[in-house]
Amino acid sequence: MRLNLRDIIHTPGAALPFAFALDLSGLDFYGERPFTQPAQVSGSVRNMADALLLTGTAQTVLDLKCDRCLRPFRQELSLPVETLLAETLEDEENDAIVLLENGEVDLDELFTTALVLAMDSKHVCRADCKGLCPRCGADLNEGPCACRPETDPRLAALAQLLDKED
């Protein structure tokens, strides 16, 4: 969605609200597509003494797989976004300010970038998830598996000494 800001660029105190649904179902994250529902985006752009300030929020529910136990789970994501907008930049190295294109801002691109950057690189269904047994693949959240603990090969000689004493 492109938002035309020409009417408020030179009007101090003016504001322009926006609300739309952002479809990110085509985005691929390491073979997964977590955005199964459109993100609901809302906010406004306000002229604050010839500085345009965009404030908004993107809300969605992510469908993810736990990286430890591989179970599917859902996670709510509510992301506040605040950025300055400008027609021109005096300092070309300032990447915190978004440039307008012919008095318009591309809200799809701005909020897509913000949501992608807010994604965690690791998804865990809960903080105390125990994951899967590396040998038999049993889900350790359901209880311990039948595998015997593996002896560290560096300590095998000590384990043999302990077995002789028994």
MDAnalysis code that builds the backbone (N, CA, C; Angstrom):
import MDAnalysis as mda
import numpy as np

u = mda.Universe.empty(498, n_residues=166, atom_resindex=np.repeat(np.arange(166), 3), trajectory=True)
u.add_TopologyAttr("name", ["N", "CA", "C"] * 166)
u.add_TopologyAttr("resid", np.arange(1, 167))
u.add_TopologyAttr("resname", ["MET", "ARG", "LEU", "ASN", "LEU", "ARG", "ASP", "ILE", "ILE", "HIS", "THR", "PRO", "GLY", "ALA", "ALA", "LEU", "PRO", "PHE", "ALA", "PHE", "ALA", "LEU", "ASP", "LEU", "SER", "GLY", "LEU", "ASP", "PHE", "TYR", "GLY", "GLU", "ARG", "PRO", "PHE", "THR", "GLN", "PRO", "ALA", "GLN", "VAL", "SER", "GLY", "SER", "VAL", "ARG", "ASN", "MET", "ALA", "ASP", "ALA", "LEU", "LEU", "LEU", "THR", "GLY", "THR", "ALA", "GLN", "THR", "VAL", "LEU", "ASP", "LEU", "LYS", "CYS", "ASP", "ARG", "CYS", "LEU", "ARG", "PRO", "PHE", "ARG", "GLN", "GLU", "LEU", "SER", "LEU", "PRO", "VAL", "GLU", "THR", "LEU", "LEU", "ALA", "GLU", "THR", "LEU", "GLU", "ASP", "GLU", "GLU", "ASN", "ASP", "ALA", "ILE", "VAL", "LEU", "LEU", "GLU", "ASN", "GLY", "GLU", "VAL", "ASP", "LEU", "ASP", "GLU", "LEU", "PHE", "THR", "THR", "ALA", "LEU", "VAL", "LEU", "ALA", "MET", "ASP", "SER", "LYS", "HIS", "VAL", "CYS", "ARG", "ALA", "ASP", "CYS", "LYS", "GLY", "LEU", "CYS", "PRO", "ARG", "CYS", "GLY", "ALA", "ASP", "LEU", "ASN", "GLU", "GLY", "PRO", "CYS", "ALA", "CYS", "ARG", "PRO", "GLU", "THR", "ASP", "PRO", "ARG", "LEU", "ALA", "ALA", "LEU", "ALA", "GLN", "LEU", "LEU", "ASP", "LYS", "GLU", "ASP"])
u.atoms.positions = np.array([
    [0.846, -1.172, 0.000],
    [0.000, 0.000, 0.000],
    [0.896, 1.241, 0.000],
    [0.630, 2.105, -0.939],
    [1.363, 3.375, -1.008],
    [0.485, 4.451, -0.388],
    [1.085, 5.222, 0.527],
    [0.353, 6.270, 1.233],
    [0.822, 7.619, 0.709],
    [-0.127, 8.396, 0.172],
    [0.171, 9.711, -0.381],
    [0.193, 10.727, 0.761],
    [1.364, 11.380, 0.953],
    [1.543, 12.324, 2.063],
    [1.651, 13.774, 1.598],
    [1.364, 14.043, 0.335],
    [1.520, 15.405, -0.201],
    [0.665, 16.421, 0.548],
    [-0.497, 16.006, 1.033],
    [-1.405, 16.942, 1.713],
    [-0.901, 17.361, 3.096],
    [-0.062, 16.546, 3.734],
    [0.368, 16.888, 5.097],
    [1.854, 17.275, 5.175],
    [2.585, 17.183, 4.065],
    [4.029, 17.457, 4.092],
    [4.327, 18.866, 4.594],
    [3.576, 19.847, 4.157],
    [3.848, 21.236, 4.511],
    [2.792, 21.824, 5.451],
    [2.090, 20.968, 6.189],
    [1.055, 21.414, 7.125],
    [1.396, 20.920, 8.525],
    [2.042, 21.756, 9.335],
    [2.402, 21.333, 10.696],
    [1.169, 20.925, 11.499],
    [1.297, 19.803, 12.207],
    [0.202, 19.309, 13.042],
    [-0.761, 18.400, 12.309],
    [-0.682, 18.318, 10.992],
    [-1.599, 17.468, 10.227],
    [-1.228, 15.997, 10.424],
    [-2.227, 15.146, 10.330],
    [-2.006, 13.707, 10.498],
    [-2.814, 12.943, 9.459],
    [-2.308, 11.780, 9.084],
    [-2.988, 10.917, 8.119],
    [-2.956, 9.483, 8.645],
    [-4.117, 8.946, 9.065],
    [-4.157, 7.575, 9.579],
    [-4.157, 6.551, 8.439],
    [-3.764, 5.325, 8.772],
    [-3.799, 4.238, 7.787],
    [-4.095, 2.926, 8.507],
    [-4.690, 1.999, 7.785],
    [-4.956, 0.648, 8.277],
    [-5.131, -0.254, 7.061],
    [-4.481, -1.411, 7.090],
    [-4.599, -2.358, 5.979],
    [-4.098, -3.725, 6.431],
    [-4.394, -4.738, 5.612],
    [-3.927, -6.103, 5.865],
    [-2.749, -6.370, 4.939],
    [-1.667, -6.883, 5.500],
    [-0.438, -7.144, 4.752],
    [-0.259, -8.648, 4.617],
    [-0.338, -9.156, 3.374],
    [-0.209, -10.587, 3.114],
    [1.263, -10.936, 2.922],
    [1.800, -11.733, 3.833],
    [3.190, -12.171, 3.765],
    [3.283, -13.689, 3.607],
    [2.225, -14.307, 3.129],
    [2.191, -15.770, 3.015],
    [3.219, -16.308, 2.030],
    [3.725, -15.490, 1.139],
    [4.716, -15.948, 0.169],
    [6.150, -15.906, 0.670],
    [6.381, -15.332, 1.864],
    [7.743, -15.237, 2.395],
    [8.209, -16.590, 2.920],
    [9.404, -16.996, 2.523],
    [9.969, -18.283, 2.884],
    [11.119, -18.073, 3.873],
    [11.028, -18.726, 5.044],
    [12.083, -18.667, 6.062],
    [12.635, -20.075, 6.259],
    [13.759, -20.366, 5.634],
    [14.425, -21.663, 5.776],
    [13.477, -22.818, 5.473],
    [12.700, -22.678, 4.429],
    [11.787, -23.732, 4.011],
    [10.426, -23.692, 4.683],
    [10.201, -22.785, 5.576],
    [8.920, -22.652, 6.278],
    [8.229, -21.360, 5.846],
    [6.915, -21.341, 5.958],
    [6.123, -20.140, 5.679],
    [5.282, -19.815, 6.918],
    [5.879, -19.057, 7.857],
    [5.187, -18.823, 9.139],
    [4.020, -17.845, 9.075],
    [3.962, -17.006, 8.050],
    [2.885, -16.008, 7.957],
    [1.703, -16.610, 7.199],
    [0.878, -17.377, 7.910],
    [-0.283, -18.000, 7.265],
    [-1.502, -17.091, 7.279],
    [-1.468, -16.064, 8.123],
    [-2.560, -15.090, 8.198],
    [-1.998, -13.715, 7.863],
    [-2.791, -12.853, 7.244],
    [-2.303, -11.498, 6.969],
    [-2.028, -10.727, 8.259],
    [-1.004, -9.916, 8.232],
    [-0.688, -9.038, 9.367],
    [-1.607, -7.826, 9.297],
    [-2.189, -7.455, 10.425],
    [-3.053, -6.283, 10.494],
    [-2.187, -5.086, 10.883],
    [-2.097, -4.121, 9.981],
    [-1.235, -2.962, 10.166],
    [-2.112, -1.726, 10.344],
    [-1.767, -0.910, 11.340],
    [-2.495, 0.346, 11.543],
    [-1.544, 1.363, 12.148],
    [-1.887, 2.622, 11.970],
    [-1.061, 3.686, 12.516],
    [-1.387, 5.006, 11.867],
    [-0.435, 5.948, 11.950],
    [-0.638, 7.256, 11.342],
    [0.705, 7.902, 11.050],
    [0.662, 8.879, 10.151],
    [1.817, 9.716, 9.869],
    [1.429, 11.123, 10.314],
    [2.278, 11.727, 11.142],
    [1.991, 13.048, 11.700],
    [3.117, 14.004, 11.332],
    [2.737, 15.217, 10.938],
    [3.719, 16.262, 10.645],
    [4.037, 16.961, 11.956],
    [5.263, 16.770, 12.409],
    [5.708, 17.357, 13.675],
    [6.749, 18.427, 13.356],
    [6.321, 19.664, 13.117],
    [7.220, 20.783, 12.806],
    [8.090, 20.451, 11.596],
    [7.451, 20.116, 10.491],
    [8.099, 19.783, 9.212],
    [8.914, 18.496, 9.259],
    [8.706, 17.671, 10.241],
    [9.289, 16.330, 10.287],
    [8.126, 15.344, 10.307],
    [8.108, 14.424, 9.381],
    [7.032, 13.447, 9.309],
    [7.395, 12.238, 10.161],
    [6.540, 11.918, 11.125],
    [6.769, 10.794, 12.021],
    [5.701, 9.741, 11.781],
    [6.151, 8.549, 11.368],
    [5.246, 7.432, 11.159],
    [5.280, 6.561, 12.412],
    [4.108, 6.315, 12.992],
    [3.979, 5.384, 14.110],
    [2.892, 4.379, 13.750],
    [3.176, 3.132, 13.979],
    [2.211, 2.102, 13.632],
    [2.502, 0.805, 14.348],
    [1.596, -0.148, 14.154],
    [1.724, -1.465, 14.764],
    [1.303, -2.513, 13.750],
    [2.068, -3.596, 13.707],
    [1.709, -4.755, 12.891],
    [1.438, -5.910, 13.839],
    [0.283, -6.562, 13.676],
    [-0.092, -7.680, 14.534],
    [-0.447, -8.874, 13.668],
    [0.087, -10.035, 14.066],
    [-0.211, -11.258, 13.341],
    [0.032, -12.454, 14.254],
    [-0.316, -13.625, 13.757],
    [-0.051, -14.883, 14.449],
    [0.828, -15.714, 13.529],
    [1.942, -16.205, 14.061],
    [2.883, -17.008, 13.284],
    [2.631, -18.493, 13.549],
    [2.650, -19.294, 12.495],
    [2.568, -20.748, 12.614],
    [3.975, -21.290, 12.435],
    [4.544, -21.819, 13.531],
    [5.952, -22.207, 13.551],
    [6.115, -23.660, 13.966],
    [7.330, -24.188, 13.766],
    [7.722, -25.493, 14.283],
    [8.835, -25.266, 15.283],
    [8.741, -25.939, 16.421],
    [9.761, -25.816, 17.462],
    [11.078, -26.388, 16.940],
    [12.151, -25.648, 17.113],
    [13.459, -26.099, 16.658],
    [14.042, -27.190, 17.549],
    [13.454, -27.428, 18.713],
    [13.955, -28.478, 19.609],
    [13.162, -29.778, 19.500],
    [11.823, -29.685, 19.524],
    [11.003, -30.906, 19.531],
    [10.210, -31.119, 18.237],
    [10.262, -30.177, 17.322],
    [9.609, -30.239, 16.003],
    [8.084, -30.197, 16.048],
    [7.499, -29.868, 17.193],
    [6.048, -29.740, 17.270],
    [5.614, -28.399, 16.690],
    [4.493, -28.372, 15.977],
    [3.966, -27.081, 15.500],
    [3.354, -26.300, 16.659],
    [3.506, -24.986, 16.605],
    [2.904, -24.119, 17.614],
    [2.631, -22.758, 16.993],
    [1.796, -21.979, 17.669],
    [1.434, -20.636, 17.203],
    [2.004, -19.608, 18.164],
    [2.430, -18.482, 17.592],
    [3.004, -17.412, 18.403],
    [2.453, -16.081, 17.905],
    [1.937, -15.285, 18.820],
    [1.443, -13.958, 18.455],
    [2.622, -13.007, 18.334],
    [2.535, -12.121, 17.355],
    [3.579, -11.123, 17.145],
    [2.904, -9.765, 17.015],
    [3.260, -8.854, 17.894],
    [2.783, -7.481, 17.841],
    [4.020, -6.603, 17.795],
    [4.204, -5.913, 16.679],
    [5.429, -5.163, 16.453],
    [5.137, -3.677, 16.294],
    [5.606, -2.851, 17.231],
    [5.472, -1.394, 17.050],
    [6.562, -0.896, 16.101],
    [6.193, 0.027, 15.237],
    [7.130, 0.612, 14.284],
    [7.041, 2.126, 14.395],
    [8.215, 2.768, 14.479],
    [8.274, 4.223, 14.525],
    [9.477, 4.658, 13.692],
    [9.238, 5.522, 12.725],
    [10.325, 5.982, 11.867],
    [10.041, 7.385, 11.348],
    [11.112, 8.061, 11.002],
    [10.993, 9.393, 10.400],
    [10.954, 9.258, 8.891],
    [10.182, 10.139, 8.258],
    [10.066, 10.176, 6.800],
    [10.555, 11.530, 6.315],
    [11.187, 11.562, 5.143],
    [11.684, 12.825, 4.591],
    [11.659, 12.767, 3.070],
    [11.555, 13.969, 2.454],
    [11.607, 14.051, 0.991],
    [13.046, 13.965, 0.489],
    [13.962, 14.599, 1.215],
    [15.382, 14.562, 0.848],
    [16.208, 14.415, 2.122],
    [17.431, 13.945, 1.937],
    [18.354, 13.791, 3.057],
    [19.577, 14.659, 2.834],
    [19.986, 15.345, 3.880],
    [21.232, 16.105, 3.809],
    [22.421, 15.179, 4.047],
    [22.239, 14.225, 4.930],
    [23.284, 13.266, 5.267],
    [22.907, 11.926, 4.640],
    [23.616, 11.514, 3.602],
    [23.283, 10.298, 2.860],
    [23.488, 9.025, 3.689],
    [24.238, 9.092, 4.777],
    [24.534, 7.901, 5.569],
    [23.483, 7.626, 6.637],
    [22.473, 8.458, 6.771],
    [21.448, 8.275, 7.784],
    [20.385, 7.316, 7.251],
    [20.487, 6.035, 7.634],
    [19.533, 5.052, 7.145],
    [18.333, 4.875, 8.076],
    [18.249, 5.677, 9.134],
    [17.103, 5.616, 10.036],
    [15.913, 6.397, 9.487],
    [16.146, 7.222, 8.482],
    [15.080, 8.020, 7.875],
    [14.696, 7.396, 6.542],
    [13.401, 7.201, 6.341],
    [12.894, 6.621, 5.101],
    [12.574, 7.748, 4.135],
    [13.086, 7.628, 2.911],
    [12.834, 8.652, 1.885],
    [11.495, 8.427, 1.206],
    [10.797, 9.525, 0.961],
    [9.543, 9.482, 0.219],
    [9.845, 9.428, -1.275],
    [8.971, 8.770, -2.012],
    [9.073, 8.731, -3.466],
    [7.890, 9.511, -4.035],
    [8.148, 10.691, -4.557],
    [7.093, 11.560, -5.105],
    [6.006, 11.839, -4.069],
    [6.413, 12.062, -2.824],
    [5.462, 12.389, -1.771],
    [4.716, 11.199, -1.218],
    [5.146, 9.986, -1.552],
    [4.472, 8.774, -1.088],
    [5.458, 7.868, -0.352],
    [4.925, 7.074, 0.559],
    [5.721, 6.070, 1.266],
    [5.093, 4.701, 0.990],
    [5.958, 3.709, 0.756],
    [5.502, 2.345, 0.512],
    [5.394, 1.624, 1.853],
    [4.178, 1.550, 2.394],
    [3.962, 0.939, 3.702],
    [4.179, -0.571, 3.667],
    [3.872, -1.224, 2.543],
    [4.112, -2.664, 2.431],
    [5.581, -2.980, 2.658],
    [6.445, -2.264, 1.972],
    [7.885, -2.502, 2.090],
    [8.387, -2.180, 3.497],
    [7.926, -1.075, 4.049],
    [8.374, -0.649, 5.372],
    [7.994, -1.662, 6.450],
    [6.749, -2.122, 6.458],
    [6.306, -3.063, 7.486],
    [6.785, -4.482, 7.207],
    [6.951, -4.874, 5.948],
    [7.523, -6.191, 5.644],
    [8.944, -6.280, 6.173],
    [9.739, -5.239, 5.921],
    [11.118, -5.210, 6.422],
    [11.144, -5.284, 7.937],
    [10.286, -4.532, 8.601],
    [10.246, -4.528, 10.067],
    [9.862, -5.909, 10.612],
    [8.887, -6.570, 9.994],
    [8.466, -7.892, 10.466],
    [9.544, -8.944, 10.230],
    [10.200, -8.889, 9.094],
    [11.267, -9.858, 8.798],
    [12.419, -9.686, 9.780],
    [12.799, -8.455, 10.059],
    [13.891, -8.209, 10.996],
    [13.515, -8.582, 12.432],
    [12.235, -8.593, 12.752],
    [11.787, -8.937, 14.105],
    [11.678, -10.448, 14.314],
    [11.754, -11.226, 13.238],
    [11.647, -12.683, 13.351],
    [12.854, -13.237, 14.096],
    [12.612, -14.156, 15.018],
    [13.693, -14.837, 15.720],
    [14.327, -15.859, 14.785],
    [15.616, -16.082, 14.960],
    [16.287, -17.080, 14.134],
    [16.030, -18.488, 14.675],
    [15.651, -18.587, 15.941],
    [15.343, -19.873, 16.556],
    [13.962, -19.784, 17.187],
    [13.127, -20.779, 16.923],
    [11.762, -20.793, 17.440],
    [11.617, -21.961, 18.407],
    [11.214, -21.653, 19.638],
    [11.052, -22.671, 20.663],
    [9.628, -22.576, 21.200],
    [8.954, -23.725, 21.297],
    [7.550, -23.740, 21.714],
    [7.365, -23.241, 23.138],
    [8.343, -23.498, 23.984],
    [8.339, -22.966, 25.348],
    [9.778, -22.948, 25.847],
    [10.038, -22.131, 26.835],
    [11.414, -21.925, 27.295],
    [12.042, -23.194, 27.861],
    [11.251, -24.071, 28.467],
    [11.805, -25.281, 29.073],
    [11.662, -26.517, 28.184],
    [11.509, -26.335, 26.880],
    [11.394, -27.459, 25.944],
    [12.690, -28.275, 25.990],
    [12.550, -29.591, 26.189],
    [13.718, -30.478, 26.313],
    [14.182, -31.036, 24.978],
    [13.347, -30.949, 23.949],
    [13.743, -31.393, 22.623],
    [13.636, -32.898, 22.438],
    [14.401, -33.407, 21.464],
    [14.385, -34.818, 21.111],
    [15.685, -35.488, 21.544],
    [15.610, -36.777, 21.836],
    [16.812, -37.548, 22.149],
    [17.648, -37.649, 20.880],
    [18.938, -37.350, 20.953],
    [19.759, -37.386, 19.744],
    [19.987, -38.809, 19.204],
    [19.730, -39.841, 20.021],
    [19.944, -41.218, 19.549],
    [18.670, -41.877, 19.040],
    [17.607, -41.837, 19.840],
    [16.395, -42.560, 19.437],
    [15.307, -41.650, 18.884],
    [15.411, -40.346, 19.097],
    [14.433, -39.412, 18.557],
    [13.184, -39.246, 19.404],
    [13.169, -39.795, 20.616],
    [12.002, -39.673, 21.492],
    [11.861, -38.227, 21.963],
    [10.610, -37.812, 22.129],
    [10.329, -36.468, 22.632],
    [10.566, -36.462, 24.138],
    [11.586, -35.756, 24.585],
    [11.962, -35.740, 26.004],
    [10.997, -34.926, 26.856],
    [10.084, -34.165, 26.230],
    [9.057, -33.443, 26.980],
    [8.020, -34.408, 27.546],
    [7.865, -35.579, 26.917],
    [6.885, -36.572, 27.361],
    [7.463, -37.505, 28.414],
    [8.752, -37.424, 28.656],
    [9.405, -38.260, 29.658],
    [10.755, -38.719, 29.140],
    [11.549, -39.349, 30.021],
    [12.875, -39.800, 29.594],
    [12.765, -40.980, 28.629],
    [13.768, -41.116, 27.790],
    [13.773, -42.224, 26.831],
    [14.507, -43.415, 27.450],
    [14.565, -44.540, 26.740],
    [15.181, -45.760, 27.255],
    [16.676, -45.834, 26.947],
    [17.218, -44.851, 26.319],
    [18.642, -44.864, 25.960],
    [19.503, -44.744, 27.217],
    [20.619, -45.514, 27.233],
    [21.582, -45.379, 28.324],
    [22.445, -44.160, 28.043],
    [22.869, -43.471, 29.075],
    [23.758, -42.331, 28.842],
    [25.054, -42.805, 28.196],
    [25.478, -42.089, 27.207],
    [26.701, -42.445, 26.483],
    [27.900, -41.922, 27.260],
    [28.910, -42.772, 27.393],
    [30.124, -42.379, 28.100],
    [31.002, -41.566, 27.173],
    [31.513, -40.488, 27.691],
    [32.435, -39.664, 26.925],
    [33.682, -40.489, 26.638],
    [34.097, -40.623, 25.359],
    [35.259, -41.456, 25.035],
    [36.530, -41.011, 25.761],
    [36.614, -39.764, 26.137],
    [37.791, -39.289, 26.857],
    [37.828, -39.815, 28.287],
    [36.674, -40.233, 28.792],
    [36.597, -40.740, 30.158],
    [36.367, -42.246, 30.206],
    [36.481, -42.934, 29.077],
    [36.223, -44.375, 29.012],
    [37.143, -45.160, 29.943],
    [38.407, -44.766, 30.033],
    [39.347, -45.479, 30.909],
    [38.910, -45.368, 32.366],
    [38.437, -44.225, 32.779],
    [37.949, -44.069, 34.150],
    [36.699, -44.907, 34.400],
    [35.826, -44.987, 33.411],
    [34.621, -45.795, 33.547],
    [34.982, -47.268, 33.701],
    [35.992, -47.743, 33.007],
    [36.438, -49.137, 33.145],
    [36.964, -49.384, 34.557],
    [37.695, -48.439, 35.137],
    [38.189, -48.587, 36.502],
    [37.031, -48.701, 37.490],
    [36.001, -47.889, 37.286],
    [34.848, -47.937, 38.176],
    [34.088, -49.255, 38.039],
    [34.015, -49.792, 36.798],
    [33.331, -51.074, 36.580],
    [34.083, -52.195, 37.292],
    [35.433, -52.164, 37.335],
    [36.233, -53.207, 37.990],
    [36.002, -53.222, 39.493],
    [35.789, -52.045, 40.089],
    [35.579, -51.971, 41.525],
    [34.230, -52.551, 41.928],
    [33.247, -52.487, 41.034],
    [31.913, -53.029, 41.349],
    [31.957, -54.519, 41.251],
])
